[in-house]
Amino acid sequence: MNMLASGVSTYADELIPLVPDFQKWCDTVVCAPFALLAEALWVFRDSEVGVGAQNMSEHESGAYTGEVSGAQLADLGAEYVIIGHSERRELYGETDASVNKKVLAAIGASLRPIICVGESLKQREIGVTYDVVSMQVKAALYGVEADSLMRTVIAYEPIWAIGTGMTATPEDAQDVCCEIRSVICALYGEQASSAVPILYGGSMNDKNAFELLARPDIDGGLIGGASLKPAAFAAIINAANQ
Ligand code: PEP
C-alpha cells in the first residue's frame, strides 16, 4: 500500500530506462494496489514491464462490496495477480482454502496467479518448514489442471524474512524452492515442475540478489521494499538476467 498516483509516472520514468530491452532470463512485473493499477498500466504500456494486482476476489461477480474480481483486473489489462501474500493470510484471515479459490478464479479470468507460500519463524524453529510449505502448495493448486499449471508462479516467502532485512541464506531458500519443485513434480510430473517459475521473496535486494538467483531452483524474486527504489529494483532485474 505504497505510493500515490502522482508518484507512479516518476517511478516508471526512472525504472523503464534501467530495464534491459531484451530480458534473457526474466520477466519483470510490477504488482500495484488496485487504486494505482490504471495509472501503472498506462505508464508501463510500451515497456518491458508487465503489470499485476496484489489481490483479487475469489468470486466471479456480484454483491461483494469492496471486492475486485479477476475479470475486472483482466479487463483493465492486468496480467498477473499476487495471491495469498502472508500479510493477507495474517491480517485478513486468508486460508489455504480461500487461496485455492482465488487461484482457480484467477486462472478462470486468464490471469497468472503468483501464489505466495512460506513458514513463520516458529514453524522454522520447530522444523516443520517443508510440511507447511508443501501443504500450502498442494492446497493452492488443488483442482488446477495440468495445462493451467504453466500459468502459475509460486513465490516462496518465509514470513520472518519479509520486510525484516533477515534474508534466508541462499542454501535455505534453495532447499525450500527445491522441495516446492518436488511437490509439483509429484503432482504434475517432471516437465511441468521444471516449467513453473519458483520465486524467492524476503528482503531480496541489490546486494544479495545475485547469490540467491544463482541457485538452481530459485527462478526469480518477489521483491517488496527494494522494488520501491528503481535503481535497486533494476539491479535485481539485471542480476536475474545474468
Ligand atoms: C514482500 O512484501 O512480499 C517482500 C518480499 O518484501 P521485502 O522484499 O521488503 O522483504
Residues whose N, C-alpha, C, O or C-beta is under 5 A from the ligand:
A	BS01	PEP	A161 I162 G163 T164 G201 G202 S203 M204 L222 I223 G224 G225 A226
